[in-house]
């Protein structure tokens, strides 16, 4: 399928590394102009921008901690100033602070919920204000299969990602009549820097549960994101799409 997103503007949170990087590049390859958000990875975000521009596309980088409502608001104002509008939001930014519940510090809980769930609220609210005026737009939230399956030592992460799924469906129910679409993507074990510790600790056991017998690549998620952002997915709304090589059934 040849997807053409020319003329569209996309914002990818955590867009400089891992899944976010793959999404930024794939959206740009399909013709979208891309706003790349980062919190601390300025160099990585700049490299993605340079790669997009080197291929003839348009991209800008924006620093903001998505857990901060004020910083997110300032970022969206800058995106509107630079691009004029926003058509696609990919809420990808996330963190992990894995540990057993009885060892988990309140700060570990708050950090994960703050970035991975509150960040989705902050960015979606800001995006919806733009999109509802235009009566068009789509929001794609990167959740996780852990939000459905749970996982030992990941109560904070599981809670955040489960919340993202329900948030996505509630937004679809609330705003679809104004021309907006909301969907979630649930990656399994994807080979990124963030998952490296888990893969080193329990990679063999995880692999045994994956019928496809491989870990996912960031591009496996980016391909689904681009499809959901396209007119071909116009009738897909309020969905949570699992992309895990079958791990949830293994």
SEGU-383936 format. One record per atom (N, C-alpha, C, O): residue number from 0; residue in one letter; atom name; x, y, z. Coordinates in steps of 0.05 Angstrom, whole numbers. Example, Ala and Ser with C-alpha at 12.3 -4.5 7.8 and 13.67 -1.06 7.14 Angstrom:
# residues 2
0_A_N_264_-114_156;
0_A_CA_246_-90_156;
0_A_C_264_-66_156;
0_A_O_285_-66_169;
1_S_N_257_-45_142;
1_S_CA_273_-21_143;
1_S_C_258_1_157;
1_S_O_268_23_161;
//
This chain:
# residues 250
0_X_N_17_-24_0;
0_X_CA_0_0_0;
0_X_C_18_25_0;
0_X_O_35_28_17;
1_X_N_12_43_-19;
1_X_CA_28_67_-21;
1_X_C_12_89_-6;
1_X_O_-8_99_-16;
2_X_N_22_97_17;
2_X_CA_8_117_34;
2_X_C_20_144_30;
2_X_O_44_148_32;
3_X_N_3_163_23;
3_X_CA_12_191_18;
3_X_C_1_209_39;
3_X_O_-23_214_40;
4_X_N_19_220_56;
4_X_CA_11_239_77;
4_X_C_21_267_71;
4_X_O_24_283_89;
5_X_N_25_272_46;
5_X_CA_34_299_37;
5_X_C_15_320_47;
5_X_O_-10_317_44;
6_X_N_25_342_57;
6_X_CA_9_363_67;
6_X_C_0_361_96;
6_X_O_-12_379_107;
7_X_N_5_337_108;
7_X_CA_-2_333_136;
7_X_C_21_340_154;
7_X_O_44_339_146;
8_X_N_14_348_179;
8_X_CA_33_354_199;
8_X_C_30_335_222;
8_X_O_8_332_233;
9_X_N_52_322_230;
9_X_CA_51_302_252;
9_X_C_70_311_274;
9_X_O_91_322_269;
10_X_N_61_306_299;
10_X_CA_78_310_322;
10_X_C_82_283_335;
10_X_O_63_269_341;
11_X_N_107_276_340;
11_X_CA_114_250_353;
11_X_C_128_257_379;
11_X_O_149_268_379;
12_X_N_116_249_401;
12_X_CA_130_253_427;
12_X_C_150_231_431;
12_X_O_146_208_424;
13_X_N_172_238_444;
13_X_CA_194_219_446;
13_X_C_203_210_419;
13_X_O_210_187_414;
14_X_N_204_230_400;
14_X_CA_208_223_372;
14_X_C_236_219_363;
14_X_O_241_216_339;
15_X_N_256_220_381;
15_X_CA_283_219_373;
15_X_C_296_191_376;
15_X_O_318_186_366;
16_X_N_282_173_391;
16_X_CA_295_147_397;
16_X_C_274_125_395;
16_X_O_250_130_397;
17_X_N_284_101_390;
17_X_CA_268_77_391;
17_X_C_244_78_373;
17_X_O_246_85_349;
18_X_N_221_71_383;
18_X_CA_196_70_368;
18_X_C_190_98_357;
18_X_O_181_101_335;
19_X_N_194_119_374;
19_X_CA_188_146_365;
19_X_C_205_154_341;
19_X_O_195_167_323;
20_X_N_230_147_341;
20_X_CA_248_153_318;
20_X_C_237_139_293;
20_X_O_235_152_272;
21_X_N_230_114_295;
21_X_CA_220_99_272;
21_X_C_194_112_262;
21_X_O_190_113_238;
22_X_N_177_121_280;
22_X_CA_152_134_272;
22_X_C_157_160_258;
22_X_O_145_166_238;
23_X_N_175_176_269;
23_X_CA_182_202_257;
23_X_C_192_198_228;
23_X_O_184_212_210;
24_X_N_210_179_224;
24_X_CA_221_174_198;
24_X_C_201_163_179;
24_X_O_200_171_155;
25_X_N_184_144_188;
25_X_CA_164_132_171;
25_X_C_142_152_162;
25_X_O_134_152_139;
26_X_N_134_169_181;
26_X_CA_114_190_174;
26_X_C_126_209_153;
26_X_O_113_217_134;
27_X_N_151_217_157;
27_X_CA_165_235_138;
27_X_C_168_222_111;
27_X_O_164_235_91;
28_X_N_174_196_111;
28_X_CA_177_182_86;
28_X_C_151_181_70;
28_X_O_151_180_46;
29_X_N_129_181_85;
29_X_CA_102_181_72;
29_X_C_93_209_64;
29_X_O_72_213_53;
30_X_N_110_230_70;
30_X_CA_104_256_61;
30_X_C_96_277_82;
30_X_O_94_300_76;
31_X_N_93_268_107;
31_X_CA_84_287_128;
31_X_C_108_304_137;
31_X_O_131_295_137;
32_X_N_102_328_144;
32_X_CA_121_345_159;
32_X_C_120_336_188;
32_X_O_98_330_199;
33_X_N_143_334_202;
33_X_CA_144_321_228;
33_X_C_156_340_249;
33_X_O_177_351_246;
34_X_N_140_343_271;
34_X_CA_150_357_294;
34_X_C_160_335_314;
34_X_O_145_318_322;
35_X_N_185_337_321;
35_X_CA_198_316_337;
35_X_C_202_326_365;
35_X_O_217_344_370;
36_X_N_187_315_384;
36_X_CA_189_323_412;
36_X_C_211_306_425;
36_X_O_215_282_419;
37_X_N_225_318_444;
37_X_CA_244_304_461;
37_X_C_244_317_488;
37_X_O_237_340_491;
38_X_N_253_302_508;
38_X_CA_256_313_535;
38_X_C_285_318_541;
38_X_O_293_340_547;
39_X_N_302_297_538;
39_X_CA_330_300_544;
39_X_C_348_293_521;
39_X_O_372_300_520;
40_X_N_337_278_501;
40_X_CA_354_268_479;
40_X_C_355_288_456;
40_X_O_347_282_434;
41_X_N_367_311_461;
41_X_CA_369_332_441;
41_X_C_385_323_417;
41_X_O_378_328_394;
42_X_N_408_310_421;
42_X_CA_425_301_399;
42_X_C_411_281_382;
42_X_O_411_283_357;
43_X_N_397_261_394;
43_X_CA_383_241_378;
43_X_C_361_254_362;
43_X_O_357_247_339;
44_X_N_346_272_374;
44_X_CA_324_286_359;
44_X_C_336_301_336;
44_X_O_324_302_314;
45_X_N_358_315_340;
45_X_CA_371_330_319;
45_X_C_380_312_296;
45_X_O_379_320_273;
46_X_N_389_288_303;
46_X_CA_397_269_282;
46_X_C_374_260_265;
46_X_O_376_257_241;
47_X_N_351_256_278;
47_X_CA_327_248_263;
47_X_C_318_271_244;
47_X_O_312_267_221;
48_X_N_319_295_255;
48_X_CA_312_319_238;
48_X_C_330_321_214;
48_X_O_321_325_192;
49_X_N_356_317_219;
49_X_CA_375_319_197;
49_X_C_370_297_176;
49_X_O_373_302_152;
50_X_N_363_273_185;
50_X_CA_358_251_167;
50_X_C_333_257_150;
50_X_O_333_251_126;
51_X_N_313_268_162;
51_X_CA_288_274_147;
51_X_C_294_296_127;
51_X_O_286_294_104;
52_X_N_308_317_135;
52_X_CA_315_339_117;
52_X_C_333_329_95;
52_X_O_331_339_72;
53_X_N_351_311_101;
53_X_CA_369_301_81;
53_X_C_355_285_59;
53_X_O_365_283_36;
54_X_N_332_275_66;
54_X_CA_315_260_46;
54_X_C_295_278_33;
54_X_O_278_269_17;
55_X_N_296_304_38;
55_X_CA_279_323_25;
55_X_C_254_330_40;
55_X_O_236_344_29;
56_X_N_251_321_65;
56_X_CA_227_326_81;
56_X_C_231_350_99;
56_X_O_252_364_99;
57_X_N_210_356_115;
57_X_CA_211_378_133;
57_X_C_207_368_162;
57_X_O_190_352_167;
58_X_N_224_378_180;
58_X_CA_222_370_208;
58_X_C_233_392_226;
58_X_O_250_407_218;
59_X_N_222_393_250;
59_X_CA_232_412_271;
59_X_C_232_396_297;
59_X_O_217_377_301;
60_X_N_249_405_315;
60_X_CA_251_392_341;
60_X_C_240_411_363;
60_X_O_243_435_361;
61_X_N_228_398_384;
61_X_CA_216_414_406;
61_X_C_222_400_432;
61_X_O_215_377_436;
62_X_N_235_415_450;
62_X_CA_240_403_477;
62_X_C_217_409_495;
62_X_O_207_431_498;
63_X_N_207_387_508;
63_X_CA_186_390_528;
63_X_C_183_364_543;
63_X_O_185_342_532;
64_X_N_180_366_569;
64_X_CA_173_344_586;
64_X_C_143_340_585;
64_X_O_128_357_594;
65_X_N_134_319_572;
65_X_CA_105_316_567;
65_X_C_89_313_593;
65_X_O_64_317_592;
66_X_N_102_307_615;
66_X_CA_87_305_641;
66_X_C_80_333_652;
66_X_O_65_335_671;
67_X_N_91_354_640;
67_X_CA_86_382_648;
67_X_C_65_394_630;
67_X_O_70_398_606;
68_X_N_42_401_641;
68_X_CA_21_413_625;
68_X_C_30_439_613;
68_X_O_23_446_590;
69_X_N_46_455_628;
69_X_CA_55_481_618;
69_X_C_75_478_595;
69_X_O_73_492_576;
70_X_N_93_459_598;
70_X_CA_113_455_576;
70_X_C_99_445_551;
70_X_O_106_453_529;
71_X_N_80_427_554;
71_X_CA_65_417_531;
71_X_C_50_439_517;
71_X_O_51_441_493;
72_X_N_37_457_533;
72_X_CA_23_479_521;
72_X_C_41_497_505;
72_X_O_34_506_483;
73_X_N_65_503_515;
73_X_CA_84_519_501;
73_X_C_94_506_476;
73_X_O_97_519_455;
74_X_N_98_479_477;
74_X_CA_107_464_453;
74_X_C_86_466_431;
74_X_O_93_470_408;
75_X_N_60_462_438;
75_X_CA_39_462_418;
75_X_C_36_490_406;
75_X_O_31_493_382;
76_X_N_40_511_421;
76_X_CA_40_538_410;
76_X_C_62_541_390;
76_X_O_58_554_369;
77_X_N_86_530_396;
77_X_CA_108_532_377;
77_X_C_103_517_351;
77_X_O_109_526_330;
78_X_N_91_493_355;
78_X_CA_84_477_331;
78_X_C_64_491_313;
78_X_O_67_492_289;
79_X_N_44_503_325;
79_X_CA_24_518_310;
79_X_C_37_542_295;
79_X_O_31_548_273;
80_X_N_55_555_309;
80_X_CA_69_578_297;
80_X_C_86_570_274;
80_X_O_88_583_253;
81_X_N_100_546_276;
81_X_CA_118_537_255;
81_X_C_104_524_232;
81_X_O_111_528_209;
82_X_N_83_508_238;
82_X_CA_70_492_217;
82_X_C_42_501_210;
82_X_O_31_494_189;
83_X_N_30_517_227;
83_X_CA_3_527_221;
83_X_C_-20_509_231;
83_X_O_-42_519_236;
84_X_N_-15_484_235;
84_X_CA_-36_465_243;
84_X_C_-23_440_254;
84_X_O_1_437_256;
85_X_N_-40_420_260;
85_X_CA_-31_394_268;
85_X_C_-53_374_260;
85_X_O_-76_377_267;
86_X_N_-44_353_245;
86_X_CA_-63_333_235;
86_X_C_-60_306_249;
86_X_O_-80_291_251;
87_X_N_-36_300_258;
87_X_CA_-30_274_269;
87_X_C_-14_277_295;
87_X_O_6_291_295;
88_X_N_-23_264_316;
88_X_CA_-8_263_341;
88_X_C_-1_235_348;
88_X_O_-19_218_349;
89_X_N_24_229_352;
89_X_CA_33_202_361;
89_X_C_43_205_390;
89_X_O_65_216_394;
90_X_N_28_196_409;
90_X_CA_36_197_437;
90_X_C_54_173_443;
90_X_O_44_151_449;
91_X_N_80_176_440;
91_X_CA_98_154_443;
91_X_C_116_156_468;
91_X_O_125_136_478;
92_X_N_120_180_478;
92_X_CA_139_184_501;
92_X_C_131_166_525;
92_X_O_108_165_532;
93_X_N_151_153_536;
93_X_CA_146_136_559;
93_X_C_172_130_574;
93_X_O_194_133_563;
94_X_N_169_121_598;
94_X_CA_193_113_614;
94_X_C_186_88_630;
94_X_O_162_81_633;
95_X_N_206_74_639;
95_X_CA_202_51_656;
95_X_C_218_55_682;
95_X_O_240_65_682;
96_X_N_206_46_704;
96_X_CA_219_46_730;
96_X_C_211_20_743;
96_X_O_197_19_763;
97_X_N_221_-2_732;
97_X_CA_212_-29_740;
97_X_C_223_-36_767;
97_X_O_247_-33_773;
98_X_N_206_-46_784;
98_X_CA_214_-58_810;
98_X_C_189_-71_822;
98_X_O_167_-64_815;
99_X_N_193_-89_841;
99_X_CA_171_-101_854;
99_X_C_155_-80_870;
99_X_O_166_-61_880;
100_X_N_129_-85_872;
100_X_CA_111_-65_885;
100_X_C_121_-58_913;
100_X_O_120_-34_920;
101_X_N_129_-77_929;
101_X_CA_136_-71_956;
101_X_C_163_-56_958;
101_X_O_169_-45_979;
102_X_N_178_-55_936;
102_X_CA_202_-39_935;
102_X_C_199_-13_920;
102_X_O_217_4_920;
103_X_N_176_-9_908;
103_X_CA_172_14_891;
103_X_C_168_39_907;
103_X_O_152_41_925;
104_X_N_184_59_901;
104_X_CA_183_85_914;
104_X_C_160_101_901;
104_X_O_155_98_877;
105_X_N_148_119_917;
105_X_CA_127_136_905;
105_X_C_138_151_881;
105_X_O_123_156_862;
106_X_N_163_159_881;
106_X_CA_174_174_858;
106_X_C_175_157_833;
106_X_O_172_167_811;
107_X_N_180_130_837;
107_X_CA_180_112_814;
107_X_C_152_110_801;
107_X_O_149_109_777;
108_X_N_132_108_819;
108_X_CA_104_107_809;
108_X_C_97_134_795;
108_X_O_86_133_773;
109_X_N_103_156_808;
109_X_CA_95_182_798;
109_X_C_109_188_771;
109_X_O_96_200_753;
110_X_N_134_180_768;
110_X_CA_148_186_743;
110_X_C_136_171_720;
110_X_O_131_183_698;
111_X_N_130_146_723;
111_X_CA_119_130_701;
111_X_C_90_139_694;
111_X_O_84_143_671;
112_X_N_74_143_715;
112_X_CA_47_153_710;
112_X_C_48_181_697;
112_X_O_32_188_679;
113_X_N_66_198_707;
113_X_CA_69_225_697;
113_X_C_75_227_668;
113_X_O_62_242_653;
114_X_N_94_211_659;
114_X_CA_102_212_630;
114_X_C_84_195_613;
114_X_O_74_205_593;
115_X_N_79_170_621;
115_X_CA_66_151_604;
115_X_C_35_154_603;
115_X_O_23_145_584;
116_X_N_23_166_623;
116_X_CA_-6_170_624;
116_X_C_-13_199_624;
116_X_O_-29_208_607;
117_X_N_-3_214_644;
117_X_CA_-9_243_644;
117_X_C_0_257_619;
117_X_O_-12_276_609;
118_X_N_23_248_608;
118_X_CA_33_260_584;
118_X_C_14_256_560;
118_X_O_12_274_543;
119_X_N_1_233_559;
119_X_CA_-18_228_538;
119_X_C_-42_247_541;
119_X_O_-52_258_521;
120_X_N_-51_251_566;
120_X_CA_-73_270_571;
120_X_C_-64_298_562;
120_X_O_-79_312_548;
121_X_N_-41_307_571;
121_X_CA_-32_334_565;
121_X_C_-30_339_535;
121_X_O_-40_359_526;
122_X_N_-18_320_521;
122_X_CA_-14_325_492;
122_X_C_-40_321_477;
122_X_O_-45_336_458;
123_X_N_-57_302_484;
123_X_CA_-82_298_470;
123_X_C_-100_321_473;
123_X_O_-114_330_454;
124_X_N_-102_332_497;
124_X_CA_-119_356_502;
124_X_C_-110_379_484;
124_X_O_-127_392_472;
125_X_N_-84_384_483;
125_X_CA_-74_406_467;
125_X_C_-79_401_437;
125_X_O_-86_419_423;
126_X_N_-75_376_429;
126_X_CA_-80_369_400;
126_X_C_-109_371_393;
126_X_O_-116_381_372;
127_X_N_-126_362_411;
127_X_CA_-155_362_405;
127_X_C_-166_390_401;
127_X_O_-184_394_385;
128_X_N_-155_409_416;
128_X_CA_-164_437_413;
128_X_C_-158_447_385;
128_X_O_-173_463_374;
129_X_N_-136_438_373;
129_X_CA_-130_446_346;
129_X_C_-147_430_326;
129_X_O_-159_442_308;
130_X_N_-148_404_330;
130_X_CA_-161_386_310;
130_X_C_-191_391_309;
130_X_O_-204_389_288;
131_X_N_-204_396_332;
131_X_CA_-233_400_333;
131_X_C_-241_424_317;
131_X_O_-263_425_306;
132_X_N_-225_445_318;
132_X_CA_-231_469_302;
132_X_C_-230_463_272;
132_X_O_-246_474_256;
133_X_N_-212_445_264;
133_X_CA_-209_437_236;
133_X_C_-228_414_229;
133_X_O_-232_408_206;
134_X_N_-241_402_249;
134_X_CA_-259_379_246;
134_X_C_-245_356_232;
134_X_O_-258_342_216;
135_X_N_-220_352_237;
135_X_CA_-205_329_226;
135_X_C_-180_325_242;
135_X_O_-169_344_254;
136_X_N_-170_301_243;
136_X_CA_-145_295_257;
136_X_C_-146_267_269;
136_X_O_-167_256_274;
137_X_N_-122_257_274;
137_X_CA_-121_230_287;
137_X_C_-99_230_309;
137_X_O_-78_243_306;
138_X_N_-105_216_330;
138_X_CA_-86_212_352;
138_X_C_-81_182_355;
138_X_O_-99_166_356;
139_X_N_-55_176_356;
139_X_CA_-47_148_358;
139_X_C_-30_146_383;
139_X_O_-9_158_386;
140_X_N_-40_130_402;
140_X_CA_-27_127_428;
140_X_C_-11_101_430;
140_X_O_-23_80_425;
141_X_N_14_103_436;
141_X_CA_30_79_439;
141_X_C_27_68_468;
141_X_O_38_79_487;
142_X_N_11_47_471;
142_X_CA_7_34_496;
142_X_C_27_11_498;
142_X_O_51_15_491;
143_X_N_19_-12_508;
143_X_CA_36_-35_510;
143_X_C_20_-60_516;
143_X_O_-2_-58_528;
144_X_N_29_-83_507;
144_X_CA_15_-108_514;
144_X_C_15_-112_544;
144_X_O_-2_-126_554;
145_X_N_34_-100_558;
145_X_CA_34_-102_587;
145_X_C_10_-89_599;
145_X_O_1_-97_621;
146_X_N_-2_-70_586;
146_X_CA_-27_-58_595;
146_X_C_-50_-77_595;
146_X_O_-70_-72_609;
147_X_N_-48_-99_581;
147_X_CA_-69_-120_580;
147_X_C_-61_-144_597;
147_X_O_-77_-155_612;
148_X_N_-35_-152_593;
148_X_CA_-26_-177_606;
148_X_C_-16_-173_635;
148_X_O_-15_-191_651;
149_X_N_-7_-148_641;
149_X_CA_7_-143_666;
149_X_C_35_-154_664;
149_X_O_43_-166_644;
150_X_N_50_-151_686;
150_X_CA_78_-161_686;
150_X_C_90_-156_713;
150_X_O_89_-134_724;
151_X_N_102_-177_724;
151_X_CA_115_-174_750;
151_X_C_136_-153_750;
151_X_O_152_-151_732;
152_X_N_136_-136_771;
152_X_CA_155_-115_773;
152_X_C_148_-91_756;
152_X_O_165_-73_752;
153_X_N_124_-90_744;
153_X_CA_116_-69_726;
153_X_C_88_-58_733;
153_X_O_73_-50_715;
154_X_N_82_-56_758;
154_X_CA_55_-47_766;
154_X_C_50_-18_756;
154_X_O_28_-11_747;
155_X_N_71_-1_759;
155_X_CA_68_26_750;
155_X_C_64_28_720;
155_X_O_47_42_710;
156_X_N_81_14_705;
156_X_CA_80_14_676;
156_X_C_54_1_666;
156_X_O_41_12_647;
157_X_N_46_-21_678;
157_X_CA_21_-34_669;
157_X_C_-3_-16_674;
157_X_O_-21_-14_657;
158_X_N_-4_-3_697;
158_X_CA_-26_15_703;
158_X_C_-27_38_683;
158_X_O_-49_45_674;
159_X_N_-4_50_677;
159_X_CA_-3_72_658;
159_X_C_-13_63_630;
159_X_O_-29_77_618;
160_X_N_-3_41_621;
160_X_CA_-9_32_594;
160_X_C_-38_22_592;
160_X_O_-51_25_571;
161_X_N_-49_10_613;
161_X_CA_-77_3_613;
161_X_C_-94_28_612;
161_X_O_-114_29_598;
162_X_N_-86_48_627;
162_X_CA_-100_74_627;
162_X_C_-100_86_599;
162_X_O_-120_98_592;
163_X_N_-79_84_585;
163_X_CA_-77_95_558;
163_X_C_-98_82_539;
163_X_O_-111_96_523;
164_X_N_-102_56_542;
164_X_CA_-122_42_526;
164_X_C_-150_52_531;
164_X_O_-164_59_513;
165_X_N_-157_54_556;
165_X_CA_-184_64_563;
165_X_C_-187_93_556;
165_X_O_-209_101_547;
166_X_N_-166_109_560;
166_X_CA_-167_137_552;
166_X_C_-172_140_522;
166_X_O_-188_156_514;
167_X_N_-159_123_507;
167_X_CA_-162_124_477;
167_X_C_-191_119_470;
167_X_O_-202_133_453;
168_X_N_-203_98_481;
168_X_CA_-230_91_474;
168_X_C_-250_113_483;
168_X_O_-269_119_469;
169_X_N_-245_124_507;
169_X_CA_-263_145_517;
169_X_C_-261_170_499;
169_X_O_-282_183_493;
170_X_N_-237_177_490;
170_X_CA_-234_200_471;
170_X_C_-249_195_445;
170_X_O_-262_213_434;
171_X_N_-247_170_435;
171_X_CA_-261_164_410;
171_X_C_-291_167_414;
171_X_O_-305_178_396;
172_X_N_-302_157_436;
172_X_CA_-330_160_442;
172_X_C_-338_189_444;
172_X_O_-361_197_436;
173_X_N_-321_205_455;
173_X_CA_-327_233_461;
173_X_C_-325_252_437;
173_X_O_-340_270_434;
174_X_N_-305_247_420;
174_X_CA_-298_267_399;
174_X_C_-300_258_371;
174_X_O_-294_273_352;
175_X_N_-309_233_366;
175_X_CA_-310_223_339;
175_X_C_-330_239_322;
175_X_O_-326_242_298;
176_X_N_-351_249_335;
176_X_CA_-371_265_320;
176_X_C_-360_291_310;
176_X_O_-373_304_293;
177_X_N_-336_299_319;
177_X_CA_-324_323_309;
177_X_C_-302_317_289;
177_X_O_-285_335_282;
178_X_N_-301_293_278;
178_X_CA_-283_286_257;
178_X_C_-256_276_266;
178_X_O_-238_273_249;
179_X_N_-253_270_292;
179_X_CA_-227_260_302;
179_X_C_-227_230_305;
179_X_O_-248_218_310;
180_X_N_-204_218_302;
180_X_CA_-201_189_307;
180_X_C_-180_185_328;
180_X_O_-160_199_329;
181_X_N_-184_165_345;
181_X_CA_-165_158_366;
181_X_C_-161_127_366;
181_X_O_-180_112_368;
182_X_N_-136_119_364;
182_X_CA_-130_90_366;
182_X_C_-105_86_382;
182_X_O_-88_104_385;
183_X_N_-102_62_393;
183_X_CA_-78_55_408;
183_X_C_-64_32_395;
183_X_O_-76_15_383;
184_X_N_-38_32_397;
184_X_CA_-21_9_388;
184_X_C_-8_-3_412;
184_X_O_3_11_429;
185_X_N_-9_-29_414;
185_X_CA_2_-44_437;
185_X_C_26_-60_429;
185_X_O_23_-84_421;
186_X_N_50_-49_430;
186_X_CA_74_-65_423;
186_X_C_79_-86_444;
186_X_O_72_-84_467;
187_X_N_92_-108_434;
187_X_CA_103_-128_452;
187_X_C_132_-121_459;
187_X_O_138_-98_464;
188_X_N_149_-141_458;
188_X_CA_177_-136_464;
188_X_C_191_-126_439;
188_X_O_197_-142_421;
189_X_N_197_-101_439;
189_X_CA_210_-87_416;
189_X_C_239_-81_423;
189_X_O_245_-73_446;
190_X_N_257_-86_405;
190_X_CA_285_-81_410;
190_X_C_291_-51_409;
190_X_O_296_-39_388;
191_X_N_291_-39_433;
191_X_CA_298_-11_437;
191_X_C_317_-9_461;
191_X_O_320_-28_476;
192_X_N_328_15_464;
192_X_CA_345_19_488;
192_X_C_328_15_514;
192_X_O_339_5_533;
193_X_N_303_24_514;
193_X_CA_287_22_538;
193_X_C_281_-7_546;
193_X_O_279_-12_570;
194_X_N_280_-25_527;
194_X_CA_273_-52_534;
194_X_C_298_-69_539;
194_X_O_296_-93_545;
195_X_N_322_-58_535;
195_X_CA_346_-74_537;
195_X_C_350_-88_564;
195_X_O_358_-111_564;
196_X_N_344_-74_586;
196_X_CA_348_-86_612;
196_X_C_329_-110_615;
196_X_O_338_-131_625;
197_X_N_304_-108_606;
197_X_CA_285_-130_608;
197_X_C_294_-153_591;
197_X_O_292_-176_599;
198_X_N_303_-147_567;
198_X_CA_312_-168_549;
198_X_C_336_-183_559;
198_X_O_338_-208_556;
199_X_N_354_-169_572;
199_X_CA_377_-182_584;
199_X_C_370_-200_607;
199_X_O_382_-221_612;
200_X_N_350_-190_623;
200_X_CA_342_-205_647;
200_X_C_325_-229_641;
200_X_O_327_-249_654;
201_X_N_307_-226_622;
201_X_CA_287_-247_618;
201_X_C_282_-253_588;
201_X_O_260_-262_581;
202_X_N_301_-246_571;
202_X_CA_297_-249_543;
202_X_C_290_-277_534;
202_X_O_272_-280_517;
203_X_N_303_-297_545;
203_X_CA_298_-325_536;
203_X_C_270_-333_543;
203_X_O_256_-346_527;
204_X_N_261_-327_567;
204_X_CA_234_-334_575;
204_X_C_213_-319_559;
204_X_O_192_-331_552;
205_X_N_218_-294_552;
205_X_CA_200_-279_536;
205_X_C_198_-290_508;
205_X_O_176_-293_497;
206_X_N_221_-297_497;
206_X_CA_222_-308_470;
206_X_C_205_-334_468;
206_X_O_192_-339_447;
207_X_N_205_-350_489;
207_X_CA_190_-375_488;
207_X_C_160_-370_485;
207_X_O_145_-387_477;
208_X_N_151_-346_493;
208_X_CA_122_-339_492;
208_X_C_114_-325_466;
208_X_O_91_-319_462;
209_X_N_133_-321_448;
209_X_CA_128_-307_423;
209_X_C_126_-326_400;
209_X_O_146_-337_392;
210_X_N_102_-332_389;
210_X_CA_100_-350_367;
210_X_C_116_-343_343;
210_X_O_126_-361_328;
211_X_N_120_-317_338;
211_X_CA_136_-309_315;
211_X_C_166_-313_318;
211_X_O_181_-311_299;
212_X_N_174_-320_343;
212_X_CA_202_-327_349;
212_X_C_222_-306_343;
212_X_O_244_-311_334;
213_X_N_214_-281_347;
213_X_CA_233_-259_345;
213_X_C_222_-236_361;
213_X_O_198_-234_366;
214_X_N_240_-218_370;
214_X_CA_232_-193_382;
214_X_C_224_-174_360;
214_X_O_234_-176_337;
215_X_N_206_-156_366;
215_X_CA_198_-136_346;
215_X_C_219_-115_342;
215_X_O_236_-110_358;
216_X_N_217_-102_319;
216_X_CA_234_-79_312;
216_X_C_217_-53_313;
216_X_O_193_-55_308;
217_X_N_229_-31_318;
217_X_CA_213_-6_318;
217_X_C_197_-1_293;
217_X_O_175_10_294;
218_X_N_208_-10_270;
218_X_CA_194_-7_245;
218_X_C_168_-23_244;
218_X_O_150_-16_229;
219_X_N_166_-45_259;
219_X_CA_141_-60_260;
219_X_C_119_-43_271;
219_X_O_96_-46_263;
220_X_N_125_-26_290;
220_X_CA_105_-8_302;
220_X_C_100_16_284;
220_X_O_77_24_281;
221_X_N_121_27_273;
221_X_CA_118_50_256;
221_X_C_100_45_232;
221_X_O_85_63_224;
222_X_N_102_21_221;
222_X_CA_85_15_198;
222_X_C_56_16_205;
222_X_O_39_25_189;
223_X_N_49_6_228;
223_X_CA_21_7_237;
223_X_C_12_36_243;
223_X_O_-10_44_236;
224_X_N_30_51_254;
224_X_CA_24_80_260;
224_X_C_18_95_235;
224_X_O_-1_110_233;
225_X_N_35_91_214;
225_X_CA_31_105_189;
225_X_C_4_97_177;
225_X_O_-11_114_166;
226_X_N_-2_72_178;
226_X_CA_-28_62_167;
226_X_C_-51_75_182;
226_X_O_-70_85_169;
227_X_N_-50_76_209;
227_X_CA_-72_88_224;
227_X_C_-74_118_219;
227_X_O_-96_129_222;
228_X_N_-52_131_211;
228_X_CA_-53_159_205;
228_X_C_-64_165_178;
228_X_O_-69_188_171;
229_X_N_-68_145_162;
229_X_CA_-75_149_134;
229_X_C_-105_147_129;
229_X_O_-119_137_146;
230_X_N_-114_156_106;
230_X_CA_-142_154_99;
230_X_C_-151_125_97;
230_X_O_-175_119_99;
231_X_N_-133_106_93;
231_X_CA_-140_78_91;
231_X_C_-152_68_117;
231_X_O_-166_48_117;
232_X_N_-146_82_139;
232_X_CA_-155_73_166;
232_X_C_-178_91_175;
232_X_O_-183_92_199;
233_X_N_-191_105_157;
233_X_CA_-211_124_165;
233_X_C_-234_113_181;
233_X_O_-247_127_196;
234_X_N_-240_87_178;
234_X_CA_-262_74_193;
234_X_C_-252_58_217;
234_X_O_-268_42_228;
235_X_N_-228_62_225;
235_X_CA_-217_49_249;
235_X_C_-215_70_270;
235_X_O_-201_90_268;
236_X_N_-230_66_292;
236_X_CA_-232_86_313;
236_X_C_-238_73_340;
236_X_O_-254_55_342;
237_X_N_-224_82_360;
237_X_CA_-227_70_387;
237_X_C_-216_42_390;
237_X_O_-224_27_407;
238_X_N_-197_35_372;
238_X_CA_-186_8_372;
238_X_C_-159_7_387;
238_X_O_-145_27_389;
239_X_N_-153_-17_398;
239_X_CA_-128_-22_410;
239_X_C_-115_-46_395;
239_X_O_-124_-69_398;
240_X_N_-95_-40_379;
240_X_CA_-84_-59_361;
240_X_C_-58_-71_372;
240_X_O_-39_-56_376;
241_X_N_-58_-97_376;
241_X_CA_-35_-110_388;
241_X_C_-14_-117_366;
241_X_O_-22_-128_345;
242_X_N_11_-110_371;
242_X_CA_32_-116_352;
242_X_C_55_-128_368;
242_X_O_74_-115_376;
243_X_N_53_-155_373;
243_X_CA_71_-168_392;
243_X_C_81_-195_382;
243_X_O_91_-211_398;
244_X_N_77_-201_356;
244_X_CA_86_-227_346;
244_X_C_70_-250_358;
244_X_O_79_-273_356;
245_X_N_47_-244_370;
245_X_CA_30_-265_381;
245_X_C_36_-271_410;
245_X_O_26_-291_421;
246_X_N_52_-254_423;
246_X_CA_60_-260_451;
246_X_C_36_-263_470;
246_X_O_37_-279_488;
247_X_N_15_-248_464;
247_X_CA_-8_-249_482;
247_X_C_-24_-275_480;
247_X_O_-41_-281_497;
248_X_N_-18_-291_459;
248_X_CA_-31_-317_457;
248_X_C_-12_-340_461;
248_X_O_-20_-363_461;
249_X_N_14_-334_464;
249_X_CA_35_-354_465;
249_X_C_36_-368_492;
249_X_O_52_-385_496;
//
